[in-house]
Amino acid sequence: MVTPDFVVSFSAEALKLALIIAAPMLGFGLVVGVAVSMFQAVTSIQEMTLTFIPKILAVMASIVLFFPWMIEMMVNFTARVIINIPMYIR
């Protein structure tokens, strides 16, 4: 039988996994954004669209770099959920 405690813990685990998987992309985007902002401050270039392309490239690079790890984390979580279905429906 599914209890409210189970739903809360399952949701918390799923959200934690989502945050862990998103962390590398967010981190790369943050580092590149700060670097571009510092470059803009030093050179007095105030072009707002200058930050988009480097951030997009950094996030894409992090996806390529961390994709095997992200897929492994998602597959392990999904496998645990599928294996434990009989326990969940009791």
Backbone as CSV, one residue per row, in Angstrom:
resi,resn,N_x,N_y,N_z,CA_x,CA_y,CA_z,C_x,C_y,C_z
1,MET,0.836,-1.179,0.000,0.000,0.000,0.000,0.884,1.247,0.000
2,VAL,0.534,2.182,-0.798,1.301,3.418,-0.925,0.866,4.383,0.175
3,THR,1.845,4.791,0.970,1.561,5.719,2.066,2.047,7.115,1.692
4,PRO,1.579,8.116,2.394,2.077,9.473,2.127,3.593,9.598,2.343
5,ASP,4.119,8.854,3.322,5.570,8.876,3.555,6.328,8.334,2.348
6,PHE,5.787,7.265,1.757,6.426,6.697,0.567,6.418,7.693,-0.586
7,VAL,5.292,8.341,-0.788,5.174,9.309,-1.885,6.159,10.457,-1.682
8,VAL,6.263,10.937,-0.454,7.184,12.037,-0.163,8.627,11.604,-0.383
9,SER,9.004,10.425,0.109,10.389,9.968,-0.052,10.705,9.663,-1.512
10,PHE,9.755,9.075,-2.220,9.968,8.790,-3.644,10.124,10.082,-4.439
11,SER,9.276,11.060,-4.158,9.368,12.353,-4.844,10.673,13.062,-4.510
12,ALA,11.082,12.992,-3.252,12.342,13.623,-2.851,13.528,12.971,-3.550
13,GLU,13.507,11.655,-3.662,14.591,10.959,-4.355,14.622,11.324,-5.837
14,ALA,13.456,11.405,-6.463,13.393,11.770,-7.878,13.869,13.205,-8.101
15,LEU,13.472,14.125,-7.228,13.927,15.515,-7.358,15.424,15.638,-7.108
16,LYS,15.929,14.883,-6.135,17.371,14.906,-5.865,18.152,14.402,-7.073
17,LEU,17.661,13.331,-7.695,18.312,12.805,-8.886,18.284,13.827,-10.021
18,ALA,17.150,14.494,-10.200,17.045,15.510,-11.251,18.034,16.653,-11.013
19,LEU,18.181,17.073,-9.765,19.136,18.139,-9.454,20.570,17.690,-9.664
20,ILE,20.882,16.457,-9.278,22.233,15.937,-9.470,22.555,15.831,-10.958
21,ILE,21.591,15.397,-11.749,21.822,15.264,-13.189,21.970,16.638,-13.848
22,ALA,21.227,17.620,-13.375,21.282,18.960,-13.969,22.482,19.769,-13.493
23,ALA,23.108,19.380,-12.395,24.186,20.168,-11.802,25.361,20.435,-12.747
24,PRO,25.870,19.450,-13.486,27.000,19.769,-14.380,26.659,20.818,-15.442
25,MET,25.477,20.727,-16.013,25.090,21.697,-17.033,24.932,23.087,-16.431
26,LEU,24.296,23.156,-15.266,24.124,24.446,-14.599,25.471,25.028,-14.179
27,GLY,26.358,24.172,-13.704,27.684,24.632,-13.292,28.491,25.187,-14.449
28,PHE,28.505,24.477,-15.571,29.228,24.961,-16.742,28.645,26.285,-17.216
29,GLY,27.315,26.376,-17.250,26.665,27.617,-17.664,26.993,28.763,-16.726
30,LEU,27.036,28.487,-15.426,27.369,29.515,-14.444,28.800,30.007,-14.614
31,VAL,29.741,29.092,-14.752,31.156,29.483,-14.898,31.357,30.305,-16.160
32,VAL,30.783,29.868,-17.264,30.931,30.611,-18.519,30.227,31.958,-18.429
33,GLY,29.067,31.998,-17.804,28.357,33.270,-17.649,29.148,34.269,-16.832
34,VAL,29.761,33.818,-15.740,30.583,34.718,-14.924,31.805,35.177,-15.698
35,ALA,32.439,34.255,-16.439,33.620,34.627,-17.222,33.268,35.665,-18.291
36,VAL,32.165,35.460,-18.981,31.755,36.415,-20.016,31.378,37.752,-19.378
37,SER,30.725,37.727,-18.232,30.368,38.974,-17.544,31.617,39.734,-17.118
38,MET,32.616,39.002,-16.623,33.875,39.663,-16.251,34.550,40.256,-17.485
39,PHE,34.535,39.527,-18.592,35.108,40.040,-19.840,34.377,41.304,-20.287
40,GLN,33.055,41.291,-20.175,32.276,42.471,-20.551,32.586,43.643,-19.634
41,ALA,32.779,43.396,-18.362,33.084,44.482,-17.427,34.462,45.071,-17.695
42,VAL,35.414,44.214,-18.016,36.782,44.688,-18.270,36.854,45.476,-19.569
43,THR,36.151,45.014,-20.588,36.246,45.654,-21.898,35.165,46.701,-22.131
44,SER,34.276,46.891,-21.191,33.161,47.842,-21.302,32.237,47.542,-22.472
45,ILE,32.176,46.287,-22.873,31.217,45.861,-23.903,29.922,45.518,-23.177
46,GLN,28.856,46.200,-23.505,27.584,45.988,-22.817,26.543,45.350,-23.743
47,GLU,26.967,44.419,-24.543,26.062,43.718,-25.445,25.388,42.573,-24.688
48,MET,24.081,42.622,-24.537,23.345,41.632,-23.750,23.339,40.248,-24.402
49,THR,23.382,40.199,-25.719,23.295,38.910,-26.409,24.637,38.186,-26.460
50,LEU,25.703,38.825,-26.022,27.028,38.212,-26.066,27.116,36.972,-25.175
51,THR,26.349,36.910,-24.126,26.458,35.795,-23.187,25.751,34.529,-23.655
52,PHE,24.806,34.640,-24.568,23.998,33.478,-24.922,24.777,32.386,-25.635
53,ILE,25.539,32.732,-26.660,26.241,31.724,-27.455,27.272,30.967,-26.614
54,PRO,28.140,31.635,-25.838,29.082,30.861,-25.008,28.382,29.959,-23.984
55,LYS,27.290,30.440,-23.403,26.565,29.608,-22.436,25.956,28.389,-23.120
56,ILE,25.364,28.588,-24.279,24.766,27.467,-25.011,25.835,26.447,-25.370
57,LEU,26.986,26.922,-25.847,28.077,26.010,-26.197,28.605,25.274,-24.965
58,ALA,28.709,25.967,-23.838,29.189,25.332,-22.612,28.214,24.259,-22.132
59,VAL,26.930,24.553,-22.176,25.930,23.569,-21.751,25.932,22.373,-22.697
60,MET,26.045,22.612,-23.984,26.110,21.506,-24.941,27.356,20.662,-24.709
61,ALA,28.486,21.297,-24.433,29.725,20.557,-24.155,29.583,19.728,-22.885
62,SER,28.934,20.289,-21.868,28.758,19.524,-20.634,27.810,18.347,-20.848
63,ILE,26.813,18.519,-21.688,25.913,17.404,-21.998,26.686,16.284,-22.679
64,VAL,27.518,16.644,-23.648,28.316,15.635,-24.352,29.278,14.955,-23.381
65,LEU,29.895,15.738,-22.501,30.881,15.204,-21.579,30.246,14.304,-20.514
66,PHE,29.125,14.718,-19.963,28.504,13.995,-18.857,27.365,13.076,-19.277
67,PHE,27.076,12.952,-20.566,25.939,12.157,-21.021,25.984,10.703,-20.548
68,PRO,27.138,10.006,-20.667,27.142,8.615,-20.187,26.817,8.497,-18.690
69,TRP,27.352,9.402,-17.901,27.081,9.388,-16.458,25.607,9.691,-16.181
70,MET,25.040,10.667,-16.884,23.633,11.028,-16.684,22.721,9.860,-17.056
71,ILE,23.008,9.207,-18.177,22.196,8.062,-18.602,22.312,6.926,-17.585
72,GLU,23.527,6.691,-17.074,23.715,5.636,-16.080,22.899,5.912,-14.822
73,MET,22.906,7.162,-14.369,22.128,7.522,-13.178,20.631,7.311,-13.430
74,MET,20.133,7.740,-14.592,18.709,7.585,-14.894,18.317,6.122,-15.051
75,VAL,19.175,5.330,-15.698,18.872,3.908,-15.895,18.858,3.189,-14.548
76,ASN,19.816,3.511,-13.662,19.843,2.874,-12.346,18.586,3.221,-11.542
77,PHE,18.172,4.474,-11.576,16.960,4.875,-10.855,15.740,4.167,-11.420
78,THR,15.629,4.144,-12.740,14.485,3.494,-13.379,14.472,1.997,-13.088
79,ALA,15.636,1.369,-13.108,15.720,-0.064,-12.811,15.286,-0.337,-11.373
80,ARG,15.729,0.512,-10.434,15.304,0.341,-9.037,13.788,0.486,-8.909
81,VAL,13.222,1.436,-9.609,11.771,1.636,-9.544,11.044,0.425,-10.115
82,ILE,11.484,-0.057,-11.258,10.810,-1.192,-11.894,10.961,-2.456,-11.055
83,ILE,12.153,-2.678,-10.506,12.371,-3.864,-9.674,11.502,-3.824,-8.421
84,ASN,11.293,-2.636,-7.871,10.537,-2.510,-6.624,9.031,-2.332,-6.815
85,ILE,8.528,-2.432,-8.027,7.084,-2.288,-8.261,6.272,-3.270,-7.415
86,PRO,6.668,-4.544,-7.318,5.870,-5.446,-6.471,5.804,-4.979,-5.005
87,MET,6.878,-4.403,-4.516,6.870,-3.893,-3.138,5.963,-2.674,-3.015
88,TYR,5.918,-1.853,-4.063,5.119,-0.628,-4.012,3.617,-0.919,-4.003
89,ILE,3.194,-1.987,-4.667,1.759,-2.229,-4.806,1.187,-3.078,-3.682
90,ARG,1.995,-3.477,-2.735,1.476,-4.274,-1.612,0.583,-3.478,-0.734
